[in-house]
Amino acid sequence: MTQRRNLEQPPGGWIATGPGSIGSRLEIRSVKRIWLFVVPGVILVLVGLVWTLQGVGVLGGSAMSGSTLWAIIGPIVLIVGVVLIAVGIARRRR
């Protein structure tokens, strides 16, 4: 026995939200775009932090230890990483 339902189209039209729908595919794409910024950003922050600590002499045992060059390059790389993370988070909030 099948029942017929009287369905009316909502004012904005039908919105597909199932696993194979366009809406879910767009959501997956936006998550992938976020990771394209956040993952490299985290890596750059970590590398910049290590280079900074080596440059100022906190981390020893390397040719980079105590070198002014790495004490300058490290924070620059760290800031670029923070900017990438911020862009990724800002894209997610849209």
Residue, then its C-alpha position, 0 to 999 in steps of 0.5 A: m500500500t503506497q501513500r501519496r504525499n502532497l508536497e509543495q515546492p518551497p519558495g526558494g526551490w528544492i535544495a538537495t542535501g543528500p550525500g551525492s547532491i550538488g550542495s554536499r559536493l560544493e561543501i567538500r570542495s570548500v573544505k578542500r580549499i581550506w586545507l590548501f591554505v591551512v596545511p601549508g600555513v601550519i608547516l610554514v609556521l613550524v619551519g619559521l619557528v624552528w629557523t627563528l629559534q636556530g637563528v637566535g641560538v636557542l636551538g643549537g647543533s646546526a650551521m644555522s645556529g646563531s646566524t642572523l640570517w635565519a633570525i631574520i628569515g624565520p619570522i618572515v616565513l612564520i608570518v607568511g604561514v600565519v597569513l595562509i592560516a588566516v586566509g583559510i579560516a576566513r574562506r571557511r566563514r564565508 
